[in-house]
Amino acid sequence: MRKFLSLVLCLFSLQFFSCSEVEAIPEATKFIIQNNSSVVLAEVKWNGTEFDDMLPGEISEQLVRDGISAVFFKLHANGKAYRTQAQVKGEKFKDNKFSFVDGTIVIPIDNITFQCPLSAALTCGDPSSSSNAQSSSSRGN
């Protein structure tokens, strides 16, 4: 009887402490995105990791692999896709943070010759409002 109970306890322990259903993220790090701008961001993505849609003032964080990438997103107001001009670095095993502000320089995905502040992104690349955006050729790039 004692051997039987020991065997049952051993099998229960193996099942209970088994790691078969735990998914580990090797070399993971935390990446935090803050929306300190006045616009609603949708489908926010950094280095292949999706973040939540973000209202002004919201924060979203994910465990990610380290790397360097622009932050990709869509404006909720018009559904157009953009990316940040800056390549944002996420360092391994650190709490990395990126903040969107109205002055964050963004580039429309469908017209990469224009760059504009996030607050003017609705009209970025629109010929009728070229005062809000700068063409890369006008900047000498």
PyMOL CGO cylinders between C-alpha atoms (Angstrom):
from pymol import cmd
from pymol.cgo import CYLINDER

trace = [
    CYLINDER, 0.00, 0.00, 0.00, 2.85, 2.34, 0.83, 0.3, 1, 1, 1, 1, 1, 1,
    CYLINDER, 2.85, 2.34, 0.83, 4.53, 1.72, -2.55, 0.3, 1, 1, 1, 1, 1, 1,
    CYLINDER, 4.53, 1.72, -2.55, 1.24, 2.31, -4.33, 0.3, 1, 1, 1, 1, 1, 1,
    CYLINDER, 1.24, 2.31, -4.33, 0.73, 5.68, -2.61, 0.3, 1, 1, 1, 1, 1, 1,
    CYLINDER, 0.73, 5.68, -2.61, 4.32, 6.68, -3.38, 0.3, 1, 1, 1, 1, 1, 1,
    CYLINDER, 4.32, 6.68, -3.38, 3.83, 5.79, -7.04, 0.3, 1, 1, 1, 1, 1, 1,
    CYLINDER, 3.83, 5.79, -7.04, 0.57, 7.77, -7.23, 0.3, 1, 1, 1, 1, 1, 1,
    CYLINDER, 0.57, 7.77, -7.23, 2.21, 10.75, -5.52, 0.3, 1, 1, 1, 1, 1, 1,
    CYLINDER, 2.21, 10.75, -5.52, 5.16, 10.57, -7.90, 0.3, 1, 1, 1, 1, 1, 1,
    CYLINDER, 5.16, 10.57, -7.90, 2.91, 10.47, -10.99, 0.3, 1, 1, 1, 1, 1, 1,
    CYLINDER, 2.91, 10.47, -10.99, 0.78, 13.32, -9.64, 0.3, 1, 1, 1, 1, 1, 1,
    CYLINDER, 0.78, 13.32, -9.64, 3.92, 15.40, -9.01, 0.3, 1, 1, 1, 1, 1, 1,
    CYLINDER, 3.92, 15.40, -9.01, 5.21, 14.80, -12.53, 0.3, 1, 1, 1, 1, 1, 1,
    CYLINDER, 5.21, 14.80, -12.53, 1.89, 15.84, -14.02, 0.3, 1, 1, 1, 1, 1, 1,
    CYLINDER, 1.89, 15.84, -14.02, 1.49, 18.85, -11.73, 0.3, 1, 1, 1, 1, 1, 1,
    CYLINDER, 1.49, 18.85, -11.73, 5.01, 20.23, -12.23, 0.3, 1, 1, 1, 1, 1, 1,
    CYLINDER, 5.01, 20.23, -12.23, 5.24, 19.39, -15.92, 0.3, 1, 1, 1, 1, 1, 1,
    CYLINDER, 5.24, 19.39, -15.92, 6.28, 22.29, -18.18, 0.3, 1, 1, 1, 1, 1, 1,
    CYLINDER, 6.28, 22.29, -18.18, 4.65, 20.93, -21.31, 0.3, 1, 1, 1, 1, 1, 1,
    CYLINDER, 4.65, 20.93, -21.31, 1.94, 23.62, -21.40, 0.3, 1, 1, 1, 1, 1, 1,
    CYLINDER, 1.94, 23.62, -21.40, 4.11, 26.57, -20.38, 0.3, 1, 1, 1, 1, 1, 1,
    CYLINDER, 4.11, 26.57, -20.38, 5.37, 28.59, -23.30, 0.3, 1, 1, 1, 1, 1, 1,
    CYLINDER, 5.37, 28.59, -23.30, 8.63, 30.32, -22.49, 0.3, 1, 1, 1, 1, 1, 1,
    CYLINDER, 8.63, 30.32, -22.49, 9.82, 33.34, -24.44, 0.3, 1, 1, 1, 1, 1, 1,
    CYLINDER, 9.82, 33.34, -24.44, 13.58, 33.07, -24.74, 0.3, 1, 1, 1, 1, 1, 1,
    CYLINDER, 13.58, 33.07, -24.74, 15.46, 36.32, -24.29, 0.3, 1, 1, 1, 1, 1, 1,
    CYLINDER, 15.46, 36.32, -24.29, 12.23, 38.27, -23.70, 0.3, 1, 1, 1, 1, 1, 1,
    CYLINDER, 12.23, 38.27, -23.70, 12.08, 41.88, -22.69, 0.3, 1, 1, 1, 1, 1, 1,
    CYLINDER, 12.08, 41.88, -22.69, 9.27, 44.31, -21.86, 0.3, 1, 1, 1, 1, 1, 1,
    CYLINDER, 9.27, 44.31, -21.86, 8.31, 46.98, -24.37, 0.3, 1, 1, 1, 1, 1, 1,
    CYLINDER, 8.31, 46.98, -24.37, 5.96, 49.77, -23.31, 0.3, 1, 1, 1, 1, 1, 1,
    CYLINDER, 5.96, 49.77, -23.31, 4.24, 52.14, -25.73, 0.3, 1, 1, 1, 1, 1, 1,
    CYLINDER, 4.24, 52.14, -25.73, 2.57, 55.29, -24.41, 0.3, 1, 1, 1, 1, 1, 1,
    CYLINDER, 2.57, 55.29, -24.41, 0.17, 57.35, -26.48, 0.3, 1, 1, 1, 1, 1, 1,
    CYLINDER, 0.17, 57.35, -26.48, 0.77, 60.89, -25.22, 0.3, 1, 1, 1, 1, 1, 1,
    CYLINDER, 0.77, 60.89, -25.22, -0.59, 62.33, -28.47, 0.3, 1, 1, 1, 1, 1, 1,
    CYLINDER, -0.59, 62.33, -28.47, -4.02, 63.71, -29.24, 0.3, 1, 1, 1, 1, 1, 1,
    CYLINDER, -4.02, 63.71, -29.24, -4.89, 61.02, -31.84, 0.3, 1, 1, 1, 1, 1, 1,
    CYLINDER, -4.89, 61.02, -31.84, -6.30, 57.49, -31.57, 0.3, 1, 1, 1, 1, 1, 1,
    CYLINDER, -6.30, 57.49, -31.57, -3.86, 54.83, -32.80, 0.3, 1, 1, 1, 1, 1, 1,
    CYLINDER, -3.86, 54.83, -32.80, -4.98, 51.45, -34.15, 0.3, 1, 1, 1, 1, 1, 1,
    CYLINDER, -4.98, 51.45, -34.15, -3.13, 48.21, -34.93, 0.3, 1, 1, 1, 1, 1, 1,
    CYLINDER, -3.13, 48.21, -34.93, 0.06, 49.39, -33.24, 0.3, 1, 1, 1, 1, 1, 1,
    CYLINDER, 0.06, 49.39, -33.24, 2.99, 47.04, -33.95, 0.3, 1, 1, 1, 1, 1, 1,
    CYLINDER, 2.99, 47.04, -33.95, 6.70, 47.04, -33.03, 0.3, 1, 1, 1, 1, 1, 1,
    CYLINDER, 6.70, 47.04, -33.03, 9.23, 44.44, -34.24, 0.3, 1, 1, 1, 1, 1, 1,
    CYLINDER, 9.23, 44.44, -34.24, 6.43, 42.06, -35.26, 0.3, 1, 1, 1, 1, 1, 1,
    CYLINDER, 6.43, 42.06, -35.26, 4.58, 42.26, -31.91, 0.3, 1, 1, 1, 1, 1, 1,
    CYLINDER, 4.58, 42.26, -31.91, 1.07, 43.66, -31.87, 0.3, 1, 1, 1, 1, 1, 1,
    CYLINDER, 1.07, 43.66, -31.87, -0.04, 46.09, -29.18, 0.3, 1, 1, 1, 1, 1, 1,
    CYLINDER, -0.04, 46.09, -29.18, -3.54, 47.25, -28.33, 0.3, 1, 1, 1, 1, 1, 1,
    CYLINDER, -3.54, 47.25, -28.33, -5.37, 50.06, -30.09, 0.3, 1, 1, 1, 1, 1, 1,
    CYLINDER, -5.37, 50.06, -30.09, -4.55, 53.15, -28.06, 0.3, 1, 1, 1, 1, 1, 1,
    CYLINDER, -4.55, 53.15, -28.06, -6.63, 56.14, -27.08, 0.3, 1, 1, 1, 1, 1, 1,
    CYLINDER, -6.63, 56.14, -27.08, -4.79, 59.34, -26.10, 0.3, 1, 1, 1, 1, 1, 1,
    CYLINDER, -4.79, 59.34, -26.10, -3.23, 58.85, -22.67, 0.3, 1, 1, 1, 1, 1, 1,
    CYLINDER, -3.23, 58.85, -22.67, -3.22, 55.04, -22.82, 0.3, 1, 1, 1, 1, 1, 1,
    CYLINDER, -3.22, 55.04, -22.82, -0.29, 52.70, -22.25, 0.3, 1, 1, 1, 1, 1, 1,
    CYLINDER, -0.29, 52.70, -22.25, 0.19, 49.25, -23.76, 0.3, 1, 1, 1, 1, 1, 1,
    CYLINDER, 0.19, 49.25, -23.76, 2.95, 46.80, -22.87, 0.3, 1, 1, 1, 1, 1, 1,
    CYLINDER, 2.95, 46.80, -22.87, 4.05, 43.43, -24.22, 0.3, 1, 1, 1, 1, 1, 1,
    CYLINDER, 4.05, 43.43, -24.22, 6.83, 40.93, -23.74, 0.3, 1, 1, 1, 1, 1, 1,
    CYLINDER, 6.83, 40.93, -23.74, 8.89, 41.02, -26.93, 0.3, 1, 1, 1, 1, 1, 1,
    CYLINDER, 8.89, 41.02, -26.93, 12.15, 39.85, -28.39, 0.3, 1, 1, 1, 1, 1, 1,
    CYLINDER, 12.15, 39.85, -28.39, 14.86, 42.48, -28.39, 0.3, 1, 1, 1, 1, 1, 1,
    CYLINDER, 14.86, 42.48, -28.39, 15.52, 44.30, -31.65, 0.3, 1, 1, 1, 1, 1, 1,
    CYLINDER, 15.52, 44.30, -31.65, 15.31, 47.53, -33.58, 0.3, 1, 1, 1, 1, 1, 1,
    CYLINDER, 15.31, 47.53, -33.58, 12.23, 48.53, -35.55, 0.3, 1, 1, 1, 1, 1, 1,
    CYLINDER, 12.23, 48.53, -35.55, 10.02, 51.44, -36.44, 0.3, 1, 1, 1, 1, 1, 1,
    CYLINDER, 10.02, 51.44, -36.44, 6.62, 51.50, -34.73, 0.3, 1, 1, 1, 1, 1, 1,
    CYLINDER, 6.62, 51.50, -34.73, 3.86, 50.77, -37.25, 0.3, 1, 1, 1, 1, 1, 1,
    CYLINDER, 3.86, 50.77, -37.25, 0.24, 51.84, -36.76, 0.3, 1, 1, 1, 1, 1, 1,
    CYLINDER, 0.24, 51.84, -36.76, -2.92, 53.08, -38.39, 0.3, 1, 1, 1, 1, 1, 1,
    CYLINDER, -2.92, 53.08, -38.39, -4.81, 56.24, -37.56, 0.3, 1, 1, 1, 1, 1, 1,
    CYLINDER, -4.81, 56.24, -37.56, -8.24, 55.37, -36.28, 0.3, 1, 1, 1, 1, 1, 1,
    CYLINDER, -8.24, 55.37, -36.28, -9.67, 58.48, -37.96, 0.3, 1, 1, 1, 1, 1, 1,
    CYLINDER, -9.67, 58.48, -37.96, -8.81, 57.50, -41.53, 0.3, 1, 1, 1, 1, 1, 1,
    CYLINDER, -8.81, 57.50, -41.53, -7.46, 53.92, -41.43, 0.3, 1, 1, 1, 1, 1, 1,
    CYLINDER, -7.46, 53.92, -41.43, -4.22, 54.91, -43.18, 0.3, 1, 1, 1, 1, 1, 1,
    CYLINDER, -4.22, 54.91, -43.18, -1.02, 53.09, -42.24, 0.3, 1, 1, 1, 1, 1, 1,
    CYLINDER, -1.02, 53.09, -42.24, 2.05, 54.95, -40.92, 0.3, 1, 1, 1, 1, 1, 1,
    CYLINDER, 2.05, 54.95, -40.92, 5.36, 54.21, -39.29, 0.3, 1, 1, 1, 1, 1, 1,
    CYLINDER, 5.36, 54.21, -39.29, 7.65, 56.24, -37.09, 0.3, 1, 1, 1, 1, 1, 1,
    CYLINDER, 7.65, 56.24, -37.09, 10.65, 57.85, -38.72, 0.3, 1, 1, 1, 1, 1, 1,
    CYLINDER, 10.65, 57.85, -38.72, 12.78, 56.72, -35.80, 0.3, 1, 1, 1, 1, 1, 1,
    CYLINDER, 12.78, 56.72, -35.80, 13.98, 53.15, -35.47, 0.3, 1, 1, 1, 1, 1, 1,
    CYLINDER, 13.98, 53.15, -35.47, 13.23, 52.25, -31.86, 0.3, 1, 1, 1, 1, 1, 1,
    CYLINDER, 13.23, 52.25, -31.86, 15.57, 49.92, -29.97, 0.3, 1, 1, 1, 1, 1, 1,
    CYLINDER, 15.57, 49.92, -29.97, 14.31, 47.33, -27.52, 0.3, 1, 1, 1, 1, 1, 1,
    CYLINDER, 14.31, 47.33, -27.52, 17.16, 46.10, -25.31, 0.3, 1, 1, 1, 1, 1, 1,
    CYLINDER, 17.16, 46.10, -25.31, 17.17, 42.59, -23.93, 0.3, 1, 1, 1, 1, 1, 1,
    CYLINDER, 17.17, 42.59, -23.93, 15.94, 42.13, -20.34, 0.3, 1, 1, 1, 1, 1, 1,
    CYLINDER, 15.94, 42.13, -20.34, 15.05, 45.83, -19.89, 0.3, 1, 1, 1, 1, 1, 1,
    CYLINDER, 15.05, 45.83, -19.89, 11.83, 47.78, -19.62, 0.3, 1, 1, 1, 1, 1, 1,
    CYLINDER, 11.83, 47.78, -19.62, 11.94, 49.70, -22.89, 0.3, 1, 1, 1, 1, 1, 1,
    CYLINDER, 11.94, 49.70, -22.89, 9.58, 52.60, -23.51, 0.3, 1, 1, 1, 1, 1, 1,
    CYLINDER, 9.58, 52.60, -23.51, 8.44, 54.58, -26.54, 0.3, 1, 1, 1, 1, 1, 1,
    CYLINDER, 8.44, 54.58, -26.54, 6.06, 57.53, -26.31, 0.3, 1, 1, 1, 1, 1, 1,
    CYLINDER, 6.06, 57.53, -26.31, 3.97, 58.94, -29.11, 0.3, 1, 1, 1, 1, 1, 1,
    CYLINDER, 3.97, 58.94, -29.11, 3.53, 62.71, -28.86, 0.3, 1, 1, 1, 1, 1, 1,
    CYLINDER, 3.53, 62.71, -28.86, 1.89, 65.10, -31.31, 0.3, 1, 1, 1, 1, 1, 1,
    CYLINDER, 1.89, 65.10, -31.31, 5.36, 66.02, -32.60, 0.3, 1, 1, 1, 1, 1, 1,
    CYLINDER, 5.36, 66.02, -32.60, 6.48, 62.42, -33.30, 0.3, 1, 1, 1, 1, 1, 1,
    CYLINDER, 6.48, 62.42, -33.30, 7.66, 62.33, -36.93, 0.3, 1, 1, 1, 1, 1, 1,
    CYLINDER, 7.66, 62.33, -36.93, 5.70, 59.73, -38.92, 0.3, 1, 1, 1, 1, 1, 1,
    CYLINDER, 5.70, 59.73, -38.92, 5.83, 58.49, -42.50, 0.3, 1, 1, 1, 1, 1, 1,
    CYLINDER, 5.83, 58.49, -42.50, 2.78, 57.32, -44.47, 0.3, 1, 1, 1, 1, 1, 1,
    CYLINDER, 2.78, 57.32, -44.47, 3.35, 53.75, -45.66, 0.3, 1, 1, 1, 1, 1, 1,
    CYLINDER, 3.35, 53.75, -45.66, 1.78, 54.48, -49.05, 0.3, 1, 1, 1, 1, 1, 1,
    CYLINDER, 1.78, 54.48, -49.05, 3.90, 57.61, -49.70, 0.3, 1, 1, 1, 1, 1, 1,
    CYLINDER, 3.90, 57.61, -49.70, 7.30, 57.37, -48.01, 0.3, 1, 1, 1, 1, 1, 1,
    CYLINDER, 7.30, 57.37, -48.01, 8.53, 60.59, -49.60, 0.3, 1, 1, 1, 1, 1, 1,
    CYLINDER, 8.53, 60.59, -49.60, 6.62, 62.59, -46.98, 0.3, 1, 1, 1, 1, 1, 1,
    CYLINDER, 6.62, 62.59, -46.98, 7.24, 62.99, -43.27, 0.3, 1, 1, 1, 1, 1, 1,
    CYLINDER, 7.24, 62.99, -43.27, 5.10, 64.92, -40.85, 0.3, 1, 1, 1, 1, 1, 1,
    CYLINDER, 5.10, 64.92, -40.85, 4.34, 65.31, -37.16, 0.3, 1, 1, 1, 1, 1, 1,
    CYLINDER, 4.34, 65.31, -37.16, 1.76, 62.87, -35.84, 0.3, 1, 1, 1, 1, 1, 1,
    CYLINDER, 1.76, 62.87, -35.84, -0.68, 65.71, -35.16, 0.3, 1, 1, 1, 1, 1, 1,
    CYLINDER, -0.68, 65.71, -35.16, -0.70, 66.50, -38.91, 0.3, 1, 1, 1, 1, 1, 1,
    CYLINDER, -0.70, 66.50, -38.91, -0.77, 62.87, -40.11, 0.3, 1, 1, 1, 1, 1, 1,
    CYLINDER, -0.77, 62.87, -40.11, -4.35, 63.10, -41.37, 0.3, 1, 1, 1, 1, 1, 1,
    CYLINDER, -4.35, 63.10, -41.37, -3.13, 65.42, -44.12, 0.3, 1, 1, 1, 1, 1, 1,
    CYLINDER, -3.13, 65.42, -44.12, 0.41, 64.09, -44.50, 0.3, 1, 1, 1, 1, 1, 1,
    CYLINDER, 0.41, 64.09, -44.50, 1.25, 63.75, -48.19, 0.3, 1, 1, 1, 1, 1, 1,
    CYLINDER, 1.25, 63.75, -48.19, -1.94, 65.50, -49.26, 0.3, 1, 1, 1, 1, 1, 1,
    CYLINDER, -1.94, 65.50, -49.26, -0.92, 68.03, -51.98, 0.3, 1, 1, 1, 1, 1, 1,
    CYLINDER, -0.92, 68.03, -51.98, -3.52, 70.54, -50.80, 0.3, 1, 1, 1, 1, 1, 1,
    CYLINDER, -3.52, 70.54, -50.80, -1.90, 70.71, -47.36, 0.3, 1, 1, 1, 1, 1, 1,
    CYLINDER, -1.90, 70.71, -47.36, 1.79, 70.46, -48.19, 0.3, 1, 1, 1, 1, 1, 1,
    CYLINDER, 1.79, 70.46, -48.19, 2.61, 73.00, -45.48, 0.3, 1, 1, 1, 1, 1, 1,
    CYLINDER, 2.61, 73.00, -45.48, 2.06, 70.27, -42.88, 0.3, 1, 1, 1, 1, 1, 1,
    CYLINDER, 2.06, 70.27, -42.88, 4.42, 67.77, -44.46, 0.3, 1, 1, 1, 1, 1, 1,
    CYLINDER, 4.42, 67.77, -44.46, 7.93, 67.83, -45.78, 0.3, 1, 1, 1, 1, 1, 1,
    CYLINDER, 7.93, 67.83, -45.78, 8.97, 65.89, -48.82, 0.3, 1, 1, 1, 1, 1, 1,
    CYLINDER, 8.97, 65.89, -48.82, 12.28, 64.14, -48.36, 0.3, 1, 1, 1, 1, 1, 1,
    CYLINDER, 12.28, 64.14, -48.36, 13.51, 65.85, -51.54, 0.3, 1, 1, 1, 1, 1, 1,
    CYLINDER, 13.51, 65.85, -51.54, 12.75, 69.30, -50.05, 0.3, 1, 1, 1, 1, 1, 1,
    CYLINDER, 12.75, 69.30, -50.05, 14.84, 68.38, -47.01, 0.3, 1, 1, 1, 1, 1, 1,
    CYLINDER, 14.84, 68.38, -47.01, 17.81, 67.48, -49.17, 0.3, 1, 1, 1, 1, 1, 1,
    CYLINDER, 17.81, 67.48, -49.17, 17.63, 63.71, -48.47, 0.3, 1, 1, 1, 1, 1, 1,
]
cmd.load_cgo(trace, "trace")
